[in-house]
């Protein structure tokens, strides 16, 4: 047969599991205000609830924090008045430049204090920062909570990520943006499509796999995190030289074919690719398009043996010969 150019579409598979595309831990930051804890007044969502970005998840009693904001605003107003007075005195040489500078610092300090107290007041209403599903809600009405307390955990599931164990030996065939198909154990009748969005910089030395993240659309949060399955990444279609896989002779680390030259056998070393499809293997180097190669009995052929290339005449298989490239 002849070496010919063919189109190859490589697909590489690996085990996979679904994970959230984003996980948010909501907590109370360490407060700089005089209020040491907060009283929960309302919890609007529970574990398993779907929430949208901006939805109010829970609320704290704001009374004390409103009072602190008013106090900080009054202190800022006072500091600004003192700065105005000190500036006018300085213009009349009745106050030093240092006194004016001290008044300016007092204004800036009061502005910072007011900003922090306003932030504390805003945190009396806790909103979801993402569209997702609540996995954890650790509060209840009338609870009093201190700083750095975890309130809730929200997972974004649309889109959802599929973490695939990509074979280490095939890293050269992987790029961000490649198309992927995912089959999940929980949905045996469905195939989900997505694309590669992240490739880990490190290979696992124990399992010899490269963690890869595939992004899959998930309207309605149908797919939940933690579902196992199998993913296939498509390399796309490319053209390359190809020969029947049965023509390849393996010799230790080398790959050989028997090439026909002037009706004689010539052992030819070739470099094969990773793609095997429809009985053909990709040849990266060693053959030209149209080169004739032996595909049957080549194991018993020695270099420079005389070959009868008109096999269709003595085999009586003219019909088969006509169909060969």
MIKE-491869 format. One record per atom (N, C-alpha, C): x, y negated, z negated; residue in one letter. Coordinates in steps of 0.02 Angstrom, whole numbers, padded with zeros to 5 digits, always signed. Each point is the difference from the previous one (the first is absolute). Layout:
<atoms>
XYZA...
</atoms>
This chain:
<atoms>
+00042+00059+00000X-00042-00059+00000X+00044-00062+00000X-00032-00058+00011X+00037-00062+00004X-00013-00042-00063X+00053-00036-00020X-00008-00049-00054X-00040-00059+00028X-00051-00020-00036X-00045-00053+00024X-00010-00052-00055X-00024-00058+00019X-00020-00051-00049X-00072+00013-00021X-00012-00005-00065X-00067+00010-00026X-00015-00055-00051X-00065-00007-00014X-00020-00046-00054X-00009+00040-00064X+00029-00026-00054X-00004+00032-00065X-00037-00046-00048X-00042+00029-00042X-00031-00037-00055X+00013+00040-00064X+00045-00026-00041X+00022+00036-00060X-00046-00016-00059X-00018+00051-00037X-00040-00007-00061X+00035+00035-00057X+00012-00035-00054X+00036+00027-00058X-00047-00002-00060X-00005+00056-00036X-00047+00005-00055X+00033+00008-00068X-00040-00012-00052X+00024+00009-00068X-00057-00005-00049X+00010+00027-00059X-00051-00004-00052X-00009-00073-00022X-00059-00014-00027X-00016-00070-00017X-00049-00003-00058X-00006-00059-00029X-00048-00013-00053X-00020-00073+00004X-00064-00015-00016X-00024-00069+00004X+00018-00037-00064X+00017-00064+00008X+00016-00044-00057X-00031-00068+00014X-00013-00041-00052X-00027-00067+00012X+00049-00043+00040X-00026-00043+00042X+00044-00046+00035X+00025-00055-00046X-00036-00011-00055X+00022-00049-00050X-00033+00016-00066X+00038-00005-00054X-00027+00010-00067X+00015-00062-00042X-00051-00026-00033X+00007-00061-00039X-00016+00015-00073X+00046-00017-00044X-00011+00007-00072X-00016-00070-00027X-00061-00008-00027X-00022-00063-00028X+00014-00001-00075X+00034-00051-00023X+00016-00005-00071X-00001-00072-00022X-00001-00010-00066X+00002-00067-00028X+00074-00021-00006X+00021-00053+00032X+00069-00021-00009X+00012-00026-00070X+00063+00000-00021X+00016-00025-00066X-00016-00074-00003X-00047-00019-00040X-00027-00068+00000X+00048-00048-00036X+00001-00062+00027X+00040-00052-00032X-00044-00046-00042X-00064+00014-00002X-00047-00043-00037X-00004+00024-00073X-00038-00038-00040X-00008+00018-00070X-00046+00060-00010X-00038+00018+00051X-00046+00057-00006X+00040+00065+00007X-00002+00041-00052X+00040+00061+00000X-00037+00059+00029X-00066-00001+00003X-00037+00055+00029X-00063-00026+00034X-00035+00045+00034X-00060-00018+00038X-00057+00048-00018X-00060-00026+00001X-00059+00040-00014X-00037+00015+00066X-00009+00064+00015X-00035+00020+00061X-00075-00012-00009X-00029-00037+00047X-00072-00014-00003X-00040+00039+00052X+00032+00021+00056X-00037+00037+00052X+00048+00042+00041X-00022+00061+00017X+00035+00045+00045X-00047+00016+00057X+00016-00022+00060X-00047+00004+00056X+00010+00061+00045X+00055+00036-00006X+00014+00058+00043X+00032+00055-00042X-00013+00062+00022X+00028+00058-00036X+00044+00042+00044X+00027+00052-00028X+00044+00046+00035X-00037+00031+00060X+00032-00001+00058X-00030+00028+00061X-00040-00050+00041X-00009-00060-00027X-00039-00051+00036X+00041-00030+00057X-00033-00010+00057X+00031-00035+00056X-00008-00075-00012X+00054-00037+00008X-00001-00072-00011X+00031-00036+00060X-00021-00062+00009X+00028-00042+00053X+00046-00052-00030X+00044-00025+00041X+00046-00052-00023X-00040-00060-00025X+00014-00023-00061X-00035-00056-00029X-00057+00019-00046X-00020+00063-00001X-00053+00022-00047X+00024-00008-00072X-00046-00024-00043X+00016-00007-00071X-00005+00068-00034X+00055+00024-00027X+00001+00065-00033X-00019-00004-00073X+00025-00051-00035X-00016-00009-00070X+00011-00072-00021X-00028-00018-00058X+00003-00069-00024X+00017-00002-00074X+00036-00053-00020X+00017-00012-00069X-00037-00062-00025X-00007-00005-00065X-00030-00060-00030X+00046-00060+00013X-00023-00052+00035X+00044-00056+00019X+00001-00057-00051X-00040+00002-00053X-00009-00058-00045X+00066-00027-00026X+00040+00044-00030X+00063-00021-00030X+00047-00028+00052X+00001+00030+00059X+00046-00022+00052X-00021-00067+00029X-00066-00012+00004X-00024-00066+00023X+00021-00054-00049X-00003+00015-00065X+00020-00048-00051X+00075-00016+00006X+00040+00052+00012X+00072-00011+00007X+00015-00044+00061X-00036+00011+00055X+00011-00041+00059X-00016-00073-00015X-00054-00012-00036X-00018-00069-00018X+00054-00032-00043X+00028+00038-00047X+00053-00027-00043X+00062-00016+00042X+00019+00044+00045X+00059-00011+00041X-00011-00059+00047X-00061-00009+00024X-00015-00057+00044X+00006-00066-00040X-00023+00001-00061X+00006-00060-00042X+00073-00016-00014X+00041+00050-00013X+00071-00012-00012X+00034-00028+00062X-00020+00025+00059X+00028-00027+00062X-00019-00073+00010X-00064-00015-00012X-00022-00069+00007X+00039-00046-00047X+00011+00023-00061X+00038-00040-00049X+00072-00010+00024X+00030+00053+00026X+00069-00005+00023X+00006-00049+00059X-00049+00000+00044X+00001-00046+00057X-00007-00073-00024X-00043-00011-00051X-00008-00068-00026X+00065-00024-00032X+00034+00044-00037X+00063-00018-00031X+00053-00015+00053X-00001+00037+00054X+00047-00014+00054X-00013-00068+00032X-00064-00016+00009X-00018-00065+00028X+00024-00057-00045X-00012+00007-00065X+00021-00052-00048X+00076-00006+00000X+00034+00057+00000X+00073-00002-00004X+00030-00030+00063X-00032+00014+00058X+00025-00029+00063X-00007-00077-00001X-00056-00026-00025X-00010-00073-00003X+00049-00032-00049X+00013+00034-00057X+00049-00027-00047X+00070-00001+00030X+00015+00052+00040X+00066+00003+00031X+00009-00057+00050X-00055-00018+00034X+00003-00056+00048X+00013-00066-00035X-00019-00005-00064X+00011-00061-00039X+00062+00006-00044X+00040+00054+00013X+00061+00012-00038X-00014+00012-00074X-00061+00026-00013X-00018+00015-00069X+00006+00074-00016X+00017+00040+00049X+00010+00072-00009X+00057+00023+00045X+00035+00050-00023X+00058+00025+00038X-00021+00049+00055X+00045+00009+00046X-00013+00049+00054X-00008+00070-00028X+00037+00016-00054X-00006+00066-00031X-00069+00011-00027X-00030-00052-00029X-00068+00007-00027X-00050+00012+00056X+00010-00033+00057X-00044+00012+00058X+00008+00072+00025X+00062+00023+00003X+00013+00068+00023X-00031+00051-00047X+00003-00013-00064X-00030+00046-00049X-00076+00002+00009X-00031-00056+00015X-00072-00002+00012X-00019+00038+00063X+00043-00005+00051X-00014+00037+00062X+00004+00075-00012X+00049+00022-00039X+00006+00072-00016X-00061+00023-00039X-00025-00042-00045X-00059+00019-00039X-00061+00009+00045X-00006-00041+00052X-00056+00007+00048X+00006+00067+00037X+00060+00015+00024X+00009+00062+00038X-00013+00061-00045X+00022-00003-00061X-00012+00056-00047X-00075+00009-00012X-00036-00055-00009X-00072+00003-00010X-00036+00028+00061X+00025-00017+00060X-00030+00026+00062X+00009+00076+00004X+00060+00024-00020X+00012+00072+00001X-00046+00035-00050X-00005-00028-00060X-00043+00030-00051X-00073+00003+00023X-00022-00054+00033X-00069-00001+00025X-00010+00053+00054X+00048+00006+00044X-00005+00050+00054X-00005+00071-00027X+00039+00015-00052X-00001+00067-00029X-00066+00013-00036X-00026-00050-00033X-00064+00010-00033X-00057+00007+00050X+00005-00035+00056X-00050+00008+00053X+00003+00070+00030X+00062+00026+00008X+00008+00069+00024X-00032+00049-00048X+00010-00010-00065X-00031+00044-00049X-00076-00002+00005X-00027-00059+00013X-00073-00006+00006X-00025+00036+00063X+00037-00006+00055X-00019+00034+00061X+00001+00076-00008X+00045+00024-00042X+00005+00073-00011X-00057+00027-00043X-00045-00043-00022X-00059+00025-00035X-00048+00034+00048X+00010-00011+00065X-00038+00035+00052X+00049+00041+00042X-00003+00066-00004X+00047+00043+00035X-00033+00025+00065X+00032-00017+00056X-00027+00019+00066X+00045+00052+00033X-00030+00039+00045X+00039+00049+00037X+00040-00035+00054X+00065+00012+00004X+00041-00033+00052X-00002+00035+00067X-00032+00059+00003X-00002+00039+00063X-00068+00034+00006X-00016+00021+00062X-00056+00047+00010X+00024+00069-00021X-00039+00034-00040X+00023+00066-00022X-00048+00035-00045X+00027+00049-00036X-00039+00041-00047X+00035-00001-00067X-00040-00008-00054X+00028-00002-00067X+00016+00070-00024X+00063+00010-00019X+00020+00065-00028X-00001-00001-00076X+00015-00058-00029X+00008-00004-00072X-00032-00066-00024X-00040+00005-00053X-00029-00060-00032X+00001+00013-00076X+00046-00034-00033X+00014+00016-00070X-00029-00050-00049X-00052-00035+00019X-00030-00050-00045X-00075+00012-00007X-00027-00029-00052X-00073+00003-00013X-00020-00065-00034X-00063-00021+00005X-00023-00061-00032X+00016-00001-00075X+00018-00060-00024X+00015-00014-00070X+00070+00024-00021X+00037+00030+00045X+00069+00017-00016X+00042-00064-00002X+00051-00001-00043X+00047-00056-00004X+00068+00025+00023X+00027-00034+00050X+00061+00024+00033X+00055-00052-00004X+00061+00024-00011X+00057-00045-00002X+00036-00003+00066X+00053-00039+00003X+00039-00009+00061X+00032+00064+00024X+00009+00006+00065X+00032+00058+00034X-00041+00064-00005X-00063-00006-00017X-00045+00059-00002X-00023+00016+00071X+00003+00064+00019X-00025+00022+00065X-00076+00001-00002X-00031-00032+00050X-00073-00004+00002X-00029+00052+00048X+00027+00003+00060X-00029+00045+00051X+00053+00014+00053X-00013+00053+00039X+00042+00018+00058X-00046+00007+00060X+00017-00036+00054X-00041+00001+00061X+00043+00026+00057X-00026+00049+00037X+00036+00028+00058X-00034-00023+00064X+00040-00025+00046X-00025-00017+00066X+00004+00063+00044X-00058+00021+00027X-00003+00062+00039X-00016-00012+00073X-00012-00061+00020X-00013-00015+00071X+00043-00059+00022X+00053+00014+00039X+00019+00067+00025X+00030+00042-00055X+00003+00066+00012X+00032+00045-00047X+00066+00023+00030X+00048+00015-00043X+00065+00025+00024X+00001+00076-00006X+00034+00031+00047X+00014+00072-00002X+00075+00008-00003X+00024+00028-00055X+00072+00011-00007X+00018+00068+00030X+00040-00001+00052X+00017+00060+00037X+00072+00020-00015X+00011+00066-00006X+00068+00027-00007X+00027+00014+00069X+00038-00048+00027X+00026+00006+00068X+00065+00040-00001X+00008+00050+00046X+00060+00041+00000X+00063-00042+00009X+00048+00011-00044X+00062-00038+00002X+00036+00007+00067X-00003+00060+00030X+00036+00012+00062X-00027-00039+00059X-00060-00030-00007X-00032-00034+00056X-00004-00076-00010X+00043-00027-00043X-00003-00071-00016X+00009-00044+00062X+00039+00024+00048X+00012-00040+00061X-00063-00009+00042X-00050+00040-00014X-00062-00003+00040X-00054-00043-00034X+00020-00039-00050X-00049-00036-00041X+00011-00076+00005X-00055-00036+00009X+00002-00073+00001X-00064-00028-00030X+00005-00059-00030X-00060-00035-00024X-00045-00017+00059X-00064+00011-00009X-00049-00014+00053X-00021+00061+00040X+00034+00057-00009X-00019+00060+00036X-00070+00024-00021X-00036+00027+00049X-00067+00026-00013X+00004+00064-00041X-00051+00012-00041X-00001+00060-00042X-00071+00026-00007X-00006+00065-00011X-00064+00033-00014X+00005+00034-00068X-00054-00003-00037X+00000+00028-00068X-00060+00047-00008X+00014+00060-00024X-00053+00048-00018X+00003+00010-00075X-00058-00010-00034X-00002+00004-00073X-00041+00060-00023X+00022+00030-00054X-00034+00060-00026X-00072-00014-00018X-00016-00060-00022X-00068-00016-00021X-00047-00013+00059X+00028-00008+00060X-00040-00014+00060X+00023+00046+00056X-00013+00065-00005X+00028+00048+00048X-00025-00010+00071X-00056-00033+00010X-00027-00010+00067X+00022-00065+00032X+00036-00042-00036X+00017-00066+00024X+00075-00007+00011X+00018-00042+00049X+00069-00020+00011X+00003-00076-00003X+00044-00028-00041X+00006-00072-00009X+00062-00025+00036X-00007-00058+00032X+00056-00028+00037X+00028-00061-00036X+00065-00011+00007X+00032-00057-00031X+00067-00014+00033X+00043-00036-00036X+00066-00016+00027X+00051-00003-00057X+00063+00012+00017X+00053-00003-00050X+00013-00074-00017X-00002-00016-00066X+00011-00070-00021X+00062-00008-00043X+00022+00053-00033X+00059-00005-00043X+00040+00065+00004X+00067-00007+00002X+00045+00057+00001X+00048-00008-00058X+00003+00050-00043X+00044-00005-00058X+00073-00004+00022X+00042-00039-00035X+00071-00003+00017X+00040+00060-00025X-00032+00043-00040X+00036+00057-00030X-00035+00066+00014X+00039+00050+00017X-00024+00068+00009X+00005+00038-00066X-00049+00041-00014X+00003+00042-00060X+00050+00056+00011X+00053+00003-00039X+00051+00051+00009X-00025+00070-00020X-00050+00002-00045X-00026+00064-00022X-00047+00031+00051X-00045-00040+00027X-00050+00027+00047X+00018-00011+00073X+00053-00041+00013X+00023-00014+00069X-00055-00031+00043X-00039-00044-00031X-00052-00036+00037X+00008-00075-00011X-00027-00038+00047X+00002-00073-00003X-00071-00025-00013X-00013-00033-00057X-00068-00026-00013X-00018-00055+00051X-00059+00009+00030X-00025-00047+00050X-00071-00019-00018X-00018-00064+00007X-00068-00023-00015X-00037-00013+00065X-00059+00031+00006X-00044-00009+00057X-00061-00038-00023X-00017-00053+00035X-00059-00040-00017X-00060+00025+00040X-00054+00015-00036X-00061+00027+00030X-00059-00044-00019X-00040-00024+00048X-00060-00037-00018X-00047+00043-00042X-00032-00030-00050X-00042+00038-00046X-00062-00040-00020X-00043-00016+00049X-00060-00040-00018X-00044+00037-00049X-00026-00039-00048X-00043+00030-00050X+00036+00040-00053X+00067-00001+00001X+00040+00037-00049X-00017+00074-00001X-00014+00027+00060X-00020+00070+00004X+00057+00046-00024X+00060-00014+00020X+00058+00041-00020X+00026-00026-00066X+00007+00043-00049X+00027-00019-00065X+00074+00020-00005X+00034-00030-00046X+00071+00015-00010X+00008+00069-00031X+00056+00032+00016X+00017+00065-00029X-00021+00060+00041X-00027-00010+00061X-00021+00056+00042X+00059+00024+00041X+00012+00065-00002X+00056+00028+00039X-00022+00016+00071X+00049+00009+00043X-00016+00015+00070X+00063+00007+00041X-00007-00014+00065X+00055+00009+00047X-00002-00059+00049X+00059-00027+00016X+00003-00057+00046X+00045+00018+00059X-00018-00029+00057X+00040+00010+00061X+00015-00068+00030X+00064-00012+00013X+00022-00063+00030X+00018+00012+00072X-00028-00041+00044X+00013+00007+00072X+00056-00046+00021X+00047+00028+00036X+00057-00038+00025X-00018-00039+00062X-00053+00019+00033X-00019-00032+00063X+00025+00040+00059X-00016-00022+00060X+00018+00036+00061X+00065-00027+00029X+00044+00045+00019X+00063-00020+00031X+00018+00050+00053X+00041-00021+00049X+00022+00044+00054X+00070+00025-00014X+00011+00062+00019X+00066+00029-00010X+00010+00062+00041X+00063+00021+00007X+00016+00061+00036X-00023+00059-00041X-00027+00051+00033X-00028+00057-00035X+00015+00064+00037X+00009+00053-00039X+00009+00068+00027X-00043+00047-00041X-00019+00057+00027X-00037+00049-00041X+00042+00020-00061X-00033+00005-00056X+00037+00016-00062X+00034+00068+00004X-00027+00046+00041X+00031+00067+00005X+00066-00003+00036X+00016-00055+00035X+00063-00006+00036X+00058-00018-00045X-00015-00023-00061X+00053-00022-00045X+00033+00060-00034X+00067+00002+00003X+00039+00052-00033X+00034-00033-00060X-00013+00024-00059X+00031-00027-00060X+00066+00036-00013X+00054-00040-00008X+00066+00028-00015X+00030-00040-00058X-00012+00027-00061X+00020-00035-00061X-00033-00068-00001X+00039-00054+00001X-00028-00067-00003X-00013-00030+00069X+00014+00039+00052X-00008-00025+00068X-00063+00027+00033X-00024-00037+00050X-00055+00023+00041X+00025+00004+00072X-00014+00056+00034X+00025+00011+00067X-00058+00018+00046X+00010-00013+00065X-00044+00027+00052X+00044+00028+00055X-00030+00043+00041X+00036+00026+00059X-00024-00040+00060X+00044-00041+00026X-00017-00042+00058X+00023+00034+00064X-00039-00007+00052X+00015+00030+00065X+00037-00051+00043X+00061+00020+00022X+00040-00044+00043X+00031+00043+00055X-00020-00014+00062X+00024+00039+00058X-00012+00075-00011X-00059+00016-00026X-00021+00069-00011X+00042+00037-00052X+00034-00038-00042X+00039+00029-00055X-00024-00028-00067X+00010+00039-00051X-00020-00020-00067X+00053-00044-00031X-00022-00056-00028X+00045-00046-00034X-00029-00014-00070X+00037+00022-00051X-00023-00014-00068X+00008-00075-00014X-00055-00030-00020X-00001-00073-00009X-00023-00016-00071X+00043-00035-00038X-00021-00022-00066X-00048-00060+00007X-00053+00001-00039X-00049-00054+00002X-00013-00025-00071X-00024-00061-00003X-00021-00029-00064X-00075-00004+00000X-00032+00037-00044X-00072+00002-00001X-00028-00050-00050X-00061-00023+00015X-00034-00046-00045X-00041+00038-00051X-00038-00038-00038X-00040+00030-00054X-00070+00020+00024X-00017-00020+00061X-00068+00011+00024X-00006+00066+00036X-00048+00040-00022X-00018+00062+00035X-00075-00002+00013X-00019+00005+00063X-00071-00008+00017X-00017+00042+00061X-00055+00038-00006X-00027+00039+00056X+00053+00045+00031X+00043+00031-00042X+00050+00046+00025X+00063-00033+00027X+00004-00066-00004X+00058-00036+00025X+00038-00033-00058X+00065-00007+00008X+00041-00035-00049X+00035-00058+00034X+00005-00055-00036X+00031-00061+00026X+00076+00010+00004X+00029-00022+00056X+00073+00003+00009X+00025-00072+00006X+00042-00020-00046X+00025-00069-00002X+00062-00009+00043X+00039+00053+00009X+00062-00007+00039X+00021+00068+00025X+00033+00001+00059X+00028+00062+00028X-00032+00023+00064X-00059-00026+00017X-00034+00020+00061X-00026-00061+00037X-00006+00008+00066X-00031-00051+00042X-00066+00026+00027X-00044-00046+00016X-00064+00021+00028X+00011+00040+00065X-00032+00058+00003X+00006+00042+00059X+00050+00055-00007X+00042+00000-00052X+00047+00054-00011X-00038+00066-00009X+00023+00052+00033X-00031+00066-00007X+00031+00037-00059X-00042+00032-00040X+00024+00037-00058X-00033+00068-00001X+00033+00047-00032X-00026+00068-00007X-00043+00002-00063X-00060+00028+00008X-00047+00003-00057X-00015+00072-00021X+00028+00049+00036X-00012+00070-00020X+00064+00039+00013X+00021+00038-00051X+00060+00041+00007X+00064-00038-00009X-00003-00062-00023X+00060-00041-00005X+00048+00025-00054X-00026+00039-00049X+00044+00026-00053X+00052+00049+00027X-00016+00032+00057X+00047+00049+00028X+00042-00028+00057X-00008-00064+00014X+00038-00031+00055X+00064-00031-00028X+00055+00011+00037X+00064-00029-00019X+00017-00058+00047X+00044-00043-00024X+00019-00058+00039X+00029+00021+00067X-00023-00030+00053X+00024+00010+00069X-00028+00064+00032X-00047+00035-00033X-00033+00057+00032X-00038-00024+00062X-00002+00044+00050X-00039-00015+00060X-00074+00013-00015X-00042-00049+00019X-00072+00006-00013X-00038+00005+00065X-00052+00041-00002X-00046+00004+00057X-00057-00048-00015X+00004-00061+00028X-00050-00051-00016X-00063+00009+00042X+00000+00043+00048X-00060+00012+00041X-00040+00057-00031X-00014-00005-00064X-00032+00055-00035X-00070+00014+00025X-00033-00052+00030X-00068+00012+00023X-00002+00049+00058X+00057+00005+00037X+00001+00046+00058X+00003+00073-00023X+00043+00014-00049X+00006+00070-00021X-00049+00020-00054X-00034-00051-00031X-00049+00018-00052X-00070+00008+00028X-00010-00025+00062X-00067+00003+00028X-00049-00046-00034X+00024-00053-00032X-00043-00046-00037X+00001-00069+00032X-00015-00002+00065X+00000-00064+00035X-00052-00048-00030X-00057+00028-00023X-00052-00043-00027X+00023-00035-00064X+00037+00038-00043X+00026-00029-00062X+00055-00050+00015X+00042+00017+00048X+00056-00045+00016X-00024-00067+00025X-00054+00002+00036X-00026-00063+00028X-00025-00047-00054X-00018+00028-00058X-00028-00042-00054X+00054-00029-00045X+00063+00023+00010X+00053-00024-00044X+00028-00066+00025X+00017-00046-00045X+00029-00063+00020X+00071+00008+00027X
</atoms>
